[in-house]
Amino acid sequence: MSYHTLQKAITARLEIKKSEFITYAYPVTTREQAMFHVEQLREQYPDARHWCWAYIIGDPDNTTSAGFDDDGEPNGTAGRPILNVLQHKSIGNVIIIVVRYFGGIKLGAGGLTRAYAGSAQAAVDEMILHPYVPMTQVQILAEFATEAQCRYIVESLNGSIDDVNYSKQVTLTVTIAEQDIERLKERLAMDGRVLEDK
């Protein structure tokens, strides 16, 4: 399960036979987030002819959720080529939206397919990508005296502390890479322990 995710939103532009293709890519983790960006661009470019898109949630090779829309372009000439670029480049948790202003010259099915694939590729060329690292949330039980050491260990493993609960002991809720759980348990040793799911 090795794929890449987009660090931050980007935009790219192409002009093909007087048609303008404005491409946006956003990091997303749900279909709702993806559709929010589509609606946002429809409002931002109300006079555009088409808003074609494709998204992948999760691993592009074994996707949990993917979708695309030609938005009135001939079937298979817009959304599918965008999706193909994302799958070919192994990019997940992303949506690419291409806003098209028609320039008066018809491109034909082959020309449209190349234009939308080219627009997606132009966006990919601008992307800052990171390898996807599966994260998980765990709880650590610690004494008040060892809380600071537990925090240090979590942060040294590039984890984040999401919540802290104080009662007789300290319960830290942390997010950490799945691959680092065993190292976390080893390094906590005497300072705290990871609570196992019941």
C-alpha positions as CSV (number, residue, x, y, z in Angstrom):
1,M,0.0,0.0,0.0
2,S,2.4,2.6,-1.2
3,Y,1.0,5.8,-2.6
4,H,1.4,9.5,-2.4
5,T,-0.8,12.3,-1.1
6,L,-1.0,16.0,-2.0
7,Q,0.5,18.3,0.6
8,K,-1.5,21.4,-0.4
9,A,-3.9,22.7,-3.0
10,I,-2.5,23.7,-6.3
11,T,-3.7,25.2,-9.6
12,A,-2.5,25.0,-13.2
13,R,-3.7,26.4,-16.5
14,L,-3.6,25.2,-20.1
15,E,-4.9,26.8,-23.3
16,I,-5.8,24.5,-26.1
17,K,-7.3,25.8,-29.3
18,K,-8.6,28.9,-27.5
19,S,-10.4,26.8,-24.8
20,E,-9.1,27.5,-21.4
21,F,-8.6,24.7,-18.9
22,I,-8.1,25.8,-15.3
23,T,-7.1,22.8,-13.1
24,Y,-7.4,22.6,-9.4
25,A,-6.2,19.8,-7.1
26,Y,-7.1,19.5,-3.4
27,P,-6.1,17.1,-0.7
28,V,-9.3,15.3,0.5
29,T,-10.2,12.4,2.8
30,T,-14.0,12.1,2.1
31,R,-16.3,12.3,-0.9
32,E,-18.1,15.2,0.9
33,Q,-14.9,17.3,1.0
34,A,-14.3,16.5,-2.7
35,M,-17.9,17.6,-3.7
36,F,-17.5,20.8,-1.5
37,H,-14.6,21.9,-3.7
38,V,-16.6,21.2,-6.9
39,E,-19.4,23.4,-5.7
40,Q,-17.0,26.1,-4.6
41,L,-15.5,26.2,-8.1
42,R,-19.0,26.3,-9.8
43,E,-19.7,29.4,-7.7
44,Q,-16.2,30.9,-8.4
45,Y,-16.5,30.3,-12.2
46,P,-20.3,30.6,-12.9
47,D,-19.8,31.4,-16.6
48,A,-17.6,28.4,-17.3
49,R,-18.9,25.7,-19.7
50,H,-17.8,22.5,-17.8
51,W,-16.5,21.5,-14.3
52,C,-15.1,18.0,-14.9
53,W,-13.5,16.1,-12.0
54,A,-12.1,12.9,-10.6
55,Y,-11.2,12.0,-7.1
56,I,-9.6,9.0,-5.2
57,I,-10.0,8.4,-1.5
58,G,-7.4,6.0,-0.2
59,D,-5.1,3.8,-2.1
60,P,-5.4,4.4,-5.9
61,D,-4.5,0.7,-6.6
62,N,-7.1,-0.6,-4.3
63,T,-9.4,2.4,-3.8
64,T,-12.0,2.5,-1.1
65,S,-13.8,5.3,-3.0
66,A,-13.3,6.9,-6.4
67,G,-15.5,8.9,-8.7
68,F,-15.5,11.1,-11.8
69,D,-17.8,13.2,-13.8
70,D,-17.7,14.4,-17.4
71,D,-20.1,17.2,-16.6
72,G,-21.7,17.3,-20.1
73,E,-18.6,16.6,-22.1
74,P,-18.9,13.5,-24.4
75,N,-18.9,10.3,-22.3
76,G,-15.5,9.2,-21.2
77,T,-13.6,12.2,-22.5
78,A,-13.0,14.2,-19.2
79,G,-13.5,12.5,-15.8
80,R,-12.0,9.1,-16.8
81,P,-8.8,10.6,-18.3
82,I,-8.3,12.7,-15.1
83,L,-8.8,9.6,-12.9
84,N,-6.4,7.6,-15.1
85,V,-3.6,10.2,-14.5
86,L,-4.2,9.9,-10.7
87,Q,-4.1,6.1,-10.8
88,H,-1.1,6.0,-13.1
89,K,0.8,8.4,-10.8
90,S,-0.4,6.5,-7.6
91,I,-1.9,9.6,-5.9
92,G,-4.6,9.1,-3.4
93,N,-6.8,11.3,-1.1
94,V,-7.1,13.9,-3.9
95,I,-9.6,15.5,-6.2
96,I,-8.7,17.2,-9.5
97,I,-11.3,19.6,-11.0
98,V,-10.9,21.0,-14.4
99,V,-12.9,24.2,-15.2
100,R,-13.3,24.6,-18.9
101,Y,-14.1,27.8,-20.8
102,F,-15.0,26.9,-24.4
103,G,-13.0,28.9,-27.0
104,G,-15.3,28.2,-30.0
105,I,-13.2,25.5,-31.6
106,K,-14.4,21.9,-31.1
107,L,-11.6,19.5,-30.0
108,G,-13.3,16.2,-30.9
109,A,-13.4,13.2,-28.5
110,G,-9.7,12.4,-28.9
111,G,-8.7,16.1,-28.5
112,L,-10.9,16.4,-25.3
113,T,-9.4,13.2,-23.8
114,R,-5.9,14.6,-24.4
115,A,-6.9,18.0,-23.1
116,Y,-8.3,16.7,-19.8
117,A,-5.5,14.2,-19.3
118,G,-3.0,17.0,-20.1
119,S,-4.7,19.3,-17.6
120,A,-4.5,16.6,-14.9
121,Q,-0.9,16.0,-15.7
122,A,-0.2,19.8,-15.6
123,A,-1.6,19.8,-12.1
124,V,0.4,16.7,-11.1
125,D,3.5,18.4,-12.3
126,E,2.8,21.3,-9.8
127,M,2.1,19.0,-6.8
128,I,4.2,18.6,-3.8
129,L,3.7,14.9,-2.9
130,H,4.4,12.9,0.3
131,P,4.3,9.2,0.8
132,Y,1.1,8.2,2.5
133,V,1.7,7.0,6.1
134,P,-1.3,5.2,7.8
135,M,-1.9,6.8,11.1
136,T,-3.7,5.4,14.2
137,Q,-5.0,6.8,17.4
138,V,-4.0,5.3,20.8
139,Q,-4.2,6.1,24.4
140,I,-1.2,6.2,26.8
141,L,-1.7,5.8,30.5
142,A,1.0,7.5,32.6
143,E,1.8,8.9,36.0
144,F,1.9,12.7,36.5
145,A,5.6,12.5,37.1
146,T,6.2,10.8,33.7
147,E,3.8,12.8,31.5
148,A,6.5,15.1,30.2
149,Q,8.7,12.1,29.2
150,C,5.7,10.4,27.4
151,R,5.0,13.7,25.5
152,Y,8.6,13.8,24.5
153,I,8.6,10.2,23.2
154,V,5.4,10.8,21.2
155,E,6.8,13.9,19.6
156,S,10.2,12.2,18.9
157,L,8.2,9.7,16.8
158,N,6.5,12.5,14.9
159,G,3.2,11.7,16.7
160,S,0.7,14.4,17.9
161,I,-1.1,14.7,21.2
162,D,-4.8,15.1,20.5
163,D,-6.2,15.1,24.1
164,V,-5.1,14.8,27.7
165,N,-7.3,13.6,30.5
166,Y,-6.3,14.0,34.2
167,S,-7.7,11.8,36.9
168,K,-5.8,9.5,39.3
169,Q,-3.4,9.1,36.3
170,V,-2.8,10.9,33.0
171,T,-4.4,9.6,29.8
172,L,-2.9,11.0,26.6
173,T,-4.8,10.4,23.4
174,V,-2.2,10.5,20.6
175,T,-2.1,10.0,16.8
176,I,1.0,8.2,15.5
177,A,2.1,6.2,12.4
178,E,0.8,2.6,12.6
179,Q,4.4,1.4,11.9
180,D,5.7,3.2,15.0
181,I,3.3,1.6,17.6
182,E,5.8,-1.1,18.7
183,R,8.6,1.4,19.0
184,L,6.3,3.6,21.0
185,K,5.6,0.7,23.4
186,E,9.3,-0.1,23.7
187,R,10.3,3.5,24.3
188,L,7.6,4.2,26.9
189,A,8.9,1.2,28.9
190,M,8.8,2.5,32.5
191,D,7.2,5.9,31.8
192,G,3.7,4.8,30.6
193,R,1.8,2.1,28.7
194,V,-0.3,2.0,25.6
195,L,-3.9,1.0,26.4
196,E,-5.0,-1.9,24.1
197,D,-8.4,-1.7,22.5
198,K,-10.9,-3.7,24.5
